[in-house]
C-alpha cells in the first residue's frame, strides 16, 4: 500500500467532500475509485472539457473556424436577409430529400 499526497485549494476540497459525502464516499475512496478506473479503462475515465463545455479538440476547431470566418475564408455574403433565408432553405431542402 502507498500514500498519495495531493495539493488542492481548500474551497475545492470542501466542495468535493460535500458532494462525495452525499454519495457515501470520502476523498480517499473517491481517489482510489478514480485510479482503479484509470487501470480498467487504460486511460482517464472521464471526458476532459474546457470551461466552455467543449473538448479540447472541439474548442480548437471552433476557434480555428472563427479565425477563418473573420478572415473571410469560407464565408458567403448575402445582399439581404431574404437571400440568406432562401439559401438556407435550399440547403435544408437538399438535406430533407437525401434522408
N, C-alpha and C positions, 0 to 999 in steps of 0.2 A: 504494500500500500504506500502511496506517496501523498505528499501535501502540495497543494497548489495555492499560490498566493495571487490574488487579483486586485489591481488598483482600480477603483472607480469612485466617482464623487458620491457623497452622502445622499444627495437627493435621489439619484438613480437607484442606489442600493435600497433605500427605504421604499421607493415606488415598486421596485421588483419584489421586495419582501412582502409587501401588501398584496400584490397580485398573486404571488405564489402561495401565500397563506390561505387565500380563498380557494386555491386548488388543493390544499392539504400538503403543500411542499415547502421545504426551506431552500435557501440558496444552494447549499451543498448538494442536496438531492437533485435540484434542477441542473446544476453544472454536471453532475455525474450522468444524468439522463442525456444531456446535450452531447457529451463526449461519447457516450455509448452509441448514440445515433450517428455521430460522425463515423465511427468504426463500422457500423452496419451499412450505411449508405455509401461509404468510401468518398465522402465529401461533406460539405456543410449542409445540414438538413433543413435549410430554410432558404427562402428567396431573399437575396440582399437587394434592397431598394434604396433609391436616393430619397432625399427629403420630399421630393415631389411625387413619390409613389411609383416611379419607373425603375426598371432595372438599369444598370449602368449602360448596357448596350442600347436600350430604348432611348435613354436620355441623350446619349451621344448621337444617335440617328436623328432625333428631333432637333438638336442643336445644329447639326450639320445641314439638315433640310432648311432650318430657319435662316442660317447664314446664306445658303444658296438662294433662297427666296428674296432675301434683302438685296442680294447682288443681281437679281433679275433673272436668274437661271431657272428654267423650267416653269416660268410664270407667264401665264397668258393674261393679257389685259383686255378688258371689255369696255365698250363705249358707255354702256349704261347697265342698270340692274336687269332690265328685261333681257338683254343679250346674255348676261351671266346665267339667269334662270333658264333660258332656252338651252344653253349649252349643258347645264346641269341636268335638265330633263332628258336631253338626248342621251347622255351617259347613263342615266337611270333606266331609260327605255331599253338600251342595249343590254344592260345588266339583267333586266327582268326577262327579256326574250332568251337570254343564254341559260336561264335557270330552268 
